[in-house]
Amino acid sequence: MLNFSFTEEQEDFRKILKKFSLEELLPNYTKWDREMVTPKHLWRKLGDLGVNGLRIPIEYGGSGADCVTTGIAAEEIGRGDFNLTYAVMLNSLIGEIINNHAREELKQEWLPQIASGEKIVGIAITEPAAGTDAGGIQSTAIRKGDVYVLNGEKSGISVATAGDAFIIFAKTNPEAGNRGISAFIVPSDLPGVECRGYEDMGNIPIGRGSIYLNDVEVPEEYLIGLENKGFSQVMNGFDLSRLLIGLQCIGAAVQSLDETIEHVKTRHSFGKPLAKNQGVSFPIVTHYTQLEMIKWQAYRGLWLRDQGLKHTKESASVKWLGPKCSQEAIHECLLLNGHYAYTKEMPLEQRLRDVIGLEIGDGTAQVNQMVIANDIIGKEFRSYESAVSNK
Ligand SMILES: Cc1cc2nc3c(=O)[nH]c(=O)nc-3n(C[C@H](O)[C@H](O)[C@H](O)COP(=O)(O)OP(=O)(O)OC[C@H]3O[C@@H](n4cnc5c(N)ncnc54)[C@H](O)[C@@H]3O)c2cc1C
């Protein structure tokens, strides 16, 4: 059976979110960028709408939705406010990690607060000397009695300035490469944790930055998953976040196309609407076609995940092409809107800056291509030695 339709419930959810996104998020999308703030009240509002707890089970305050439904949220919130879509993506990734791997007490403490939007939790893997090769991280977590002592620097971390806690990856066995990495939940108010924001080009309301860990004593109960298995256990979560990121970018790009189609139908040059020129309509059609194809690959990946089937290469393909084609579409829309779109009066310049961020975040095009090559060509032909980052 091949079925491309969403359920009635999913269509209703899409309608509600699209309305909310266009009426309540879009009018203020540029405001948070200009004011350089994380709109925590909207993060909570998304909690009320059930968007933060989609991948959190009902018994922990979430809605236990499937991955396809989560994708709908990423796409529709991405239309109105690209940056608030981090709430869909991060909370799904982190909700799954905590639910699948943390102790019962941690689940009870964190999951309801993540689902409601009361607490924001980030994920911290990248370091100054280890990004794509995430297995090369140098932060350490050394066990001393009933605590782990964490030292190191995490860099480029989303919600660094707004996060109440972070899932931090550190080496519990520095000799063992990827197989010596563990994950911990680390509240940002623990002594020795210091978060500093960056002056970023885009994604400004996300407050990306560095997290410095200076002799941070983390209770042993805060370990997530098994010691030394953090990497292999948690990496599977990126197969989900990459699909959601693809849809998040496509949401922003499709909204840009919708706005641009309206513009070219009403703006005239040489006595006729811009849309009557194929030099105008064909680029729109090209971007529409590309985005539509990536969108369906994303939903296919999410469907495979819902069925418990392998979807790593589908996810990697959406992650490398989704942000790239979305960025190209938004760029073209900006040009088709003429000089006004080059001002900060219109959202296009910000969408362009924002989407470029996710051409890097959660793994660049190259690392995702490496993931696909591993699968379709074979691991024996990969370009690196160790069992490396899937990031
Ligand atoms: C908006 C944004 C949000 C982010 N959020 C988070 C977060 O929440 N948590 C977190 O841990 N990190 C986060 N990051 C960091 C992100 O995951 C890393 O930037 C990314 O993995 C790349 O690492 P790097 O910047 O160190 O680049 P490098 O690894 O130094 O790579 C530099 C360039 O070389 C290429 N390259 C590297 N190795 C190879 C190879 N073997 N073959 C071919 N090309 C290669 C890369 O593709 C890239 O183009 C975020 C980054 C951004 C921009």
The ligand as a Gaussian input file, in Angstrom:
#p B3LYP/6-31G(d) Opt

LIG

0 1
 C       23.029000      27.894000      13.943000
 C       23.878000      26.853000      14.578000
 C       23.387000      26.137000      15.666000
 C       24.192000      25.190000      16.297000
 N       23.699000      24.551000      17.394000
 C       24.473000      23.618000      18.024000
 C       24.002000      22.977000      19.214000
 O       22.903000      23.264000      19.707000
 N       24.798000      22.064000      19.805000
 C       26.010000      21.710000      19.305000
 O       26.676000      20.851000      19.883000
 N       26.506000      22.334000      18.193000
 C       25.775000      23.273000      17.552000
 N       26.248000      23.927000      16.444000
 C       27.585000      23.605000      15.965000
 C       27.554000      22.706000      14.708000
 O       27.070000      21.426000      15.012000
 C       28.977000      22.652000      14.133000
 O       29.304000      23.958000      13.736000
 C       29.065000      21.713000      12.931000
 O       28.970000      20.370000      13.361000
 C       30.368000      21.904000      12.148000
 O       31.475000      21.924000      13.000000
 P       32.545000      23.104000      12.930000
 O       31.826000      24.384000      12.930000
 O       33.557000      22.873000      13.976000
 O       33.218000      22.967000      11.500000
 P       34.433000      21.965000      11.074000
 O       34.199000      20.593000      11.587000
 O       35.723000      22.609000      11.435000
 O       34.254000      21.983000       9.523000
 C       34.576000      23.117000       8.712000
 C       34.231000      22.811000       7.262000
 O       34.966000      21.669000       6.813000
 C       34.077000      20.670000       6.344000
 N       34.616000      19.342000       6.700000
 C       35.028000      18.925000       7.928000
 N       35.466000      17.663000       7.855000
 C       35.318000      17.263000       6.567000
 C       35.591000      16.058000       5.843000
 N       36.108000      14.982000       6.447000
 N       35.308000      16.029000       4.526000
 C       34.788000      17.104000       3.896000
 N       34.512000      18.275000       4.515000
 C       34.764000      18.352000       5.840000
 C       32.767000      20.942000       7.040000
 O       31.679000      20.408000       6.312000
 C       32.756000      22.460000       7.095000
 O       32.303000      22.981000       5.875000
 C       25.489000      24.911000      15.802000
 C       25.985000      25.632000      14.724000
 C       25.194000      26.596000      14.121000
 C       25.770000      27.384000      12.980000

